[in-house]
């Protein structure tokens, strides 16, 4: 039996074709509540996949730490860039 077609609004981002992307983005909720809900769902998915497991490892915590390191480097890049040694001719 064939599966019924999924509405574009209910389609995941990875399943959206490139031509459908603008109309898919137009259907998203960009209000503060919608953005907050999306962040909450993302946090819940991350927590349940990497942190709230029976036999956990360092994978989830190390990803958070790596993200923090990258974000800190991006925030301080303009300051670091001016501290480089320069060769004056």
N, C-alpha and C positions, 0 to 999 in steps of 0.2 A: 504494500500500500504506500502511496506517495505521501510525503509530508506536506502539510498545507504551507503555502508561502508565508514567510515572516514579514511583518510590516517593517518598513524602513526605520520607523521610530524605535522599534524594539531590536534592531540589528546592532551587534557589537561593532566597535570601530574596526577591528581586524577583518570583519566580514564585509565591510562597505567597499564597493568598487570606487575607483577614482572619479568617475563621472557622477556618482551619487553623493560625493563628499559635500558639496555646497548645500544641497537640500538636506542632508543628514545633519550638518552643523546648524542649519536654520531651525531644526526641530528641537535642539538642545535647550535646556533651561539655564540661562546665564544670569539669573537673578542672584543676589547674595545667598539666599536660602538654597538655591539649586547648586551653586558652587560649593557651599558648605556641606550639603548632602553628598556631593560627589567626592569631596575630600574624606568625609566620614566613611563612605563605602570603601574607598581605597585603603584607608587605614584598617578597617575591619578585615578586608581581604588579606592584607599583609600580615596582620596580627594572627589571624587564624591559620595562615599558611606557614609562617616561619617561627612564630613565638609560642603560640598555644598548641603545642604538639606533645605527644607522649614521649618520644625520644628526640629531644631537641639537640641542636648543636650550636656552633658559633656562627652559622650562616646568616641568620637574620640580624643578629646584633652587629656582626662585622659589616653587613650592607649599610646599616644605619651609620656606623662609624665612618665608612668610606664616603658616604654621601655628605656627612658633616665636614670631612676633610676637603672634599672637592668644593663645597659651598663656601667654606672659609677661605680657600685659595682664590676663588672667584671674587669674593668681597674685598680681599686685600691685594688684588693683583695690581691695581693702579699704584699703590704704595710700594709694592715690591719692585715694580718696573722701574721706579726712579732710584732705587738703591743699587741697581746693577753697576758693575764696574764698566766704565766707558774708556775707550782709547781715544785720546785727543791727538789730533795730528798737528 
